[in-house]
Amino acid sequence: MSVLTPAQATAAPTVSQTTAPILRAGVVSYLNTLPLISGLERLHGLHMQPAPPSELVQMLERDQVDVALCSSVDLFKAPFDPAWIASTPLACDGETHTVRLFSRVPLGQISTIAGDTESHTSMALLQVLLRCHWHNQATLVADAEPDTCDAVLRIGDKVVDPAYSTEQWPVQVDLGAEWKVYTGLPFVFAVWMSRADRVGQLVSAGRIIDRQYRLNRTRIEHMMSRQAPRHGWKPGEAQIYVRDHIQYEFTTDLLNGLKRFADACRQLGLVPDRPLPAPVSI
C-alpha cells in the first residue's frame, strides 16, 4: 500500500455528513493508541468515543459504537458474533513496557495480586503466565487495593506513575517479554472489532485508521513532544516506547501469537471453546 501525503491522508477518508451516517468508533485514550487515532477527531463522519479497554466490548454489544479497539481476549469470548481486521493492532514482540507486574516479593513467593480491571487481555495474559509459565497458583483479585496484596498488575500510562518505583516494588516483570520467553511469539493486546452485522462499518473504519496510522508514523517525534506530557510521559521516553516497544502492523507471527493465546485461554477455561474467527480483509 502506498503512503499518502498528509493532504491525501486527511482528505481520502472524509465522509459527507449529508450522504452517510456517522461512523462510531470506540477508542482507548492511552499514549500507545495515539499513532492510530491522533487526527481522526478532525474527520467528518467519524465520531470517536473514548473508554477503558474493558468497556468497549459492552459498548459494541449495546450498539453504542460500530467498531472498537477491543482487548484481544474479548474476540474469543464476545457475547455476540464478532468480526475483526488483521490491521493496525496494539501488539508487541517482546517487552511492552506498559503491561507490568509489580511485586514486593520474589516471583515464586507471590500469593495475591491486585488486578487491573481496565484490560481483560492483560488479566488473562497474567493468568496464563502464572499457571503455565511460572507454575504459580497465586490468587488474582480484580478489585483489590495494591497495598493489600503481594503484587499488582498495572497497564497503560499508569506504569510511569512514581508510585511504582523500584524502591516500592523491587520486582518488576514485563508481561510482553515473559510471553516471548514462554512462547517465542509476539503478543496481540487489542484488535479492531465489530459485531458481525457491522462488517461494512468495520471495513470502512479499518481503511480510515490504516491511512491515519501511515500518516502518523511519519511524525512520531512531533506527536510525542506535543502529547506525551499530557499522559505523564517524558517526550523522549514516549517516542522510544511507541517506536520500539509497540507494534502497529499485523504479521503472520502476530496471528500465530494470537492463536496461541486463544488456545491457552481455552485450556484454562478463561474463554469458551470456540474457534477464532478469520479476520475480515480491508
NORRAQUI-V763963 format. One record per residue. N is the residue number from 1. RES is the residue in one letter. SS is DSSP state (H for helix, E for strand, L for the rest). PHI is phi in degrees with one decimal (none if undefined). OMEGA is omega as a letter, one per 20 degrees, with the letter a starting at -180 (NA if undefined). Layout:
n = [N	N]
res = [RES	RES]
ss = [SS	SS]
phi = [PHI	PHI]
omega = [OMEGA	OMEGA]
This chain:
n = [1	2	3	4	5	6	7	8	9	10	11	12	13	14	15	16	17	18	19	20	21	22	23	24	25	26	27	28	29	30	31	32	33	34	35	36	37	38	39	40	41	42	43	44	45	46	47	48	49	50	51	52	53	54	55	56	57	58	59	60	61	62	63	64	65	66	67	68	69	70	71	72	73	74	75	76	77	78	79	80	81	82	83	84	85	86	87	88	89	90	91	92	93	94	95	96	97	98	99	100	101	102	103	104	105	106	107	108	109	110	111	112	113	114	115	116	117	118	119	120	121	122	123	124	125	126	127	128	129	130	131	132	133	134	135	136	137	138	139	140	141	142	143	144	145	146	147	148	149	150	151	152	153	154	155	156	157	158	159	160	161	162	163	164	165	166	167	168	169	170	171	172	173	174	175	176	177	178	179	180	181	182	183	184	185	186	187	188	189	190	191	192	193	194	195	196	197	198	199	200	201	202	203	204	205	206	207	208	209	210	211	212	213	214	215	216	217	218	219	220	221	222	223	224	225	226	227	228	229	230	231	232	233	234	235	236	237	238	239	240	241	242	243	244	245	246	247	248	249	250	251	252	253	254	255	256	257	258	259	260	261	262	263	264	265	266	267	268	269	270	271	272	273	274	275	276	277	278	279	280	281	282]
res = [M	S	V	L	T	P	A	Q	A	T	A	A	P	T	V	S	Q	T	T	A	P	I	L	R	A	G	V	V	S	Y	L	N	T	L	P	L	I	S	G	L	E	R	L	H	G	L	H	M	Q	P	A	P	P	S	E	L	V	Q	M	L	E	R	D	Q	V	D	V	A	L	C	S	S	V	D	L	F	K	A	P	F	D	P	A	W	I	A	S	T	P	L	A	C	D	G	E	T	H	T	V	R	L	F	S	R	V	P	L	G	Q	I	S	T	I	A	G	D	T	E	S	H	T	S	M	A	L	L	Q	V	L	L	R	C	H	W	H	N	Q	A	T	L	V	A	D	A	E	P	D	T	C	D	A	V	L	R	I	G	D	K	V	V	D	P	A	Y	S	T	E	Q	W	P	V	Q	V	D	L	G	A	E	W	K	V	Y	T	G	L	P	F	V	F	A	V	W	M	S	R	A	D	R	V	G	Q	L	V	S	A	G	R	I	I	D	R	Q	Y	R	L	N	R	T	R	I	E	H	M	M	S	R	Q	A	P	R	H	G	W	K	P	G	E	A	Q	I	Y	V	R	D	H	I	Q	Y	E	F	T	T	D	L	L	N	G	L	K	R	F	A	D	A	C	R	Q	L	G	L	V	P	D	R	P	L	P	A	P	V	S	I]
ss = [L	L	L	L	L	H	H	H	H	H	H	H	L	L	L	L	L	L	L	L	L	L	E	E	E	E	E	L	L	L	H	H	H	H	H	H	H	L	L	H	H	H	L	L	L	E	E	E	E	E	L	L	H	H	H	H	H	H	H	H	H	L	L	L	L	L	E	E	E	E	E	H	H	H	H	H	H	L	L	L	L	E	E	E	E	L	L	L	L	E	E	E	L	L	L	L	L	L	E	E	E	E	E	L	L	L	H	H	H	L	L	E	E	E	L	L	L	L	L	H	H	H	H	H	H	H	H	H	H	H	H	H	H	L	L	L	L	L	E	E	E	L	L	L	L	H	H	H	L	L	E	E	E	E	E	H	H	H	H	H	L	H	H	H	L	L	L	L	L	L	E	E	E	E	H	H	H	H	H	H	H	H	H	L	L	L	E	E	E	E	E	E	E	E	E	H	H	H	H	H	H	H	H	H	H	H	H	H	H	H	H	H	H	H	H	H	H	H	H	H	H	H	H	H	H	H	H	H	H	H	H	L	L	L	H	H	H	H	H	H	H	H	H	H	H	L	E	L	L	L	L	H	H	H	H	H	H	H	H	H	H	H	H	H	H	H	H	L	L	L	L	L	L	L	L	L	L	L	L	E	L	L]
phi = [none	-75.6	-86.6	-83.3	-70.8	-52.4	-65.9	-67.3	-64.8	-75.2	-82.6	-57.4	-86.7	-60.7	-116.6	-68.7	-68.7	-90.5	-116.5	-143.6	-71.5	-67.9	-91.0	-101.3	-120.4	-84.4	-131.4	-108.1	-98.8	-92.8	-56.8	-72.1	-91.2	-58.9	-60.5	-90.8	-115.5	-61.2	100.7	-65.6	-65.6	-92.3	-85.7	-69.8	84.7	-127.6	-116.3	-99.2	-117.5	-72.0	-164.3	-60.2	-53.4	-68.2	-92.7	-69.9	-65.9	-68.1	-66.2	-64.7	-61.3	-84.8	61.8	-88.7	-138.9	-90.9	-138.4	-157.5	-86.5	-89.6	-54.5	-61.1	-64.9	-69.8	-66.4	-83.1	-135.5	-56.8	-81.3	-157.1	-74.5	-91.7	-128.4	-150.1	-119.4	-87.7	-152.7	43.4	-83.9	-107.2	-148.4	-148.6	-125.2	115.5	-59.7	-102.5	77.8	-114.6	-129.3	-134.1	-101.9	-107.2	-135.5	-88.3	-126.7	-57.0	-52.7	-70.5	-101.2	-69.2	-117.8	-136.5	-132.0	-82.0	-81.8	-115.7	-76.9	-73.7	-129.9	-63.0	-65.3	-64.8	-64.2	-68.2	-60.3	-60.9	-65.3	-62.0	-67.0	-58.6	-79.3	-96.8	-103.5	-95.9	53.6	-116.9	-101.5	-57.4	-89.8	-96.8	-106.2	-59.8	-107.9	-74.0	-76.7	-54.1	-70.0	-95.0	-126.7	-69.5	-144.8	-143.2	-94.7	-137.0	-128.4	66.8	-67.5	-63.4	-70.1	-91.2	-66.4	-56.9	-62.9	-104.5	-79.3	-68.4	-68.1	-82.5	-130.8	-66.0	-104.2	-130.9	-122.5	-88.1	-70.5	-63.8	-65.4	-69.0	-61.9	-63.5	-63.9	-70.3	-114.3	76.0	-119.6	-72.6	-130.6	-105.7	-88.5	-152.9	-135.0	-78.6	-137.6	-147.6	-73.7	-61.3	-84.0	-122.0	-61.3	-59.1	-66.1	-63.3	-63.0	-60.4	-64.0	-59.5	-67.3	-63.1	-67.0	-61.0	-64.7	-66.2	-61.4	-65.9	-74.2	-63.6	-69.0	-85.0	-135.2	-59.5	-59.9	-64.1	-61.4	-71.0	-63.7	-87.7	-109.6	-57.3	-59.5	-65.4	-103.1	86.0	-105.5	-80.6	-54.5	-63.7	-66.4	-64.9	-62.8	-62.4	-60.4	-75.1	-84.3	-108.7	-105.9	-105.6	-107.8	-114.5	-120.3	-76.0	-136.4	-61.4	-62.9	-63.6	-62.8	-64.6	-64.1	-64.4	-64.2	-64.8	-64.6	-60.3	-61.5	-64.7	-65.1	-64.9	-63.2	-89.3	74.8	-82.0	-138.0	-63.3	-85.2	-142.7	-70.5	-72.2	-65.0	-67.3	-70.5	-88.2	-79.6	-109.3]
omega = [a	r	a	r	r	a	r	a	r	a	a	a	a	a	r	a	a	a	a	r	r	r	a	a	r	a	r	a	r	r	a	r	a	r	r	a	a	a	r	a	a	a	r	r	r	r	r	a	a	r	r	a	a	a	a	r	r	r	r	a	a	r	r	r	r	r	r	r	a	r	a	r	r	r	a	a	a	r	r	r	a	r	a	r	r	a	r	r	r	a	r	r	a	a	r	r	a	r	a	r	r	a	r	a	r	a	a	a	a	r	r	a	r	a	r	a	r	a	r	a	a	r	r	r	r	r	r	a	r	a	a	a	a	a	a	a	r	r	r	a	a	a	a	r	a	a	a	a	r	a	a	r	r	a	r	a	r	a	r	r	r	r	a	r	r	r	a	a	a	r	a	a	r	a	r	r	a	r	r	r	a	a	a	a	r	a	r	r	a	r	r	a	r	r	a	r	r	a	r	r	r	r	r	r	r	r	r	a	r	r	a	r	a	r	a	a	r	a	a	a	r	a	a	r	a	a	a	a	r	a	r	a	r	a	a	r	r	a	r	a	a	a	a	a	a	a	a	a	a	r	r	r	r	r	r	r	r	r	r	r	r	r	a	r	r	a	r	r	a	a	r	r	r	a	r	r	r	r	r	r	r	NA]
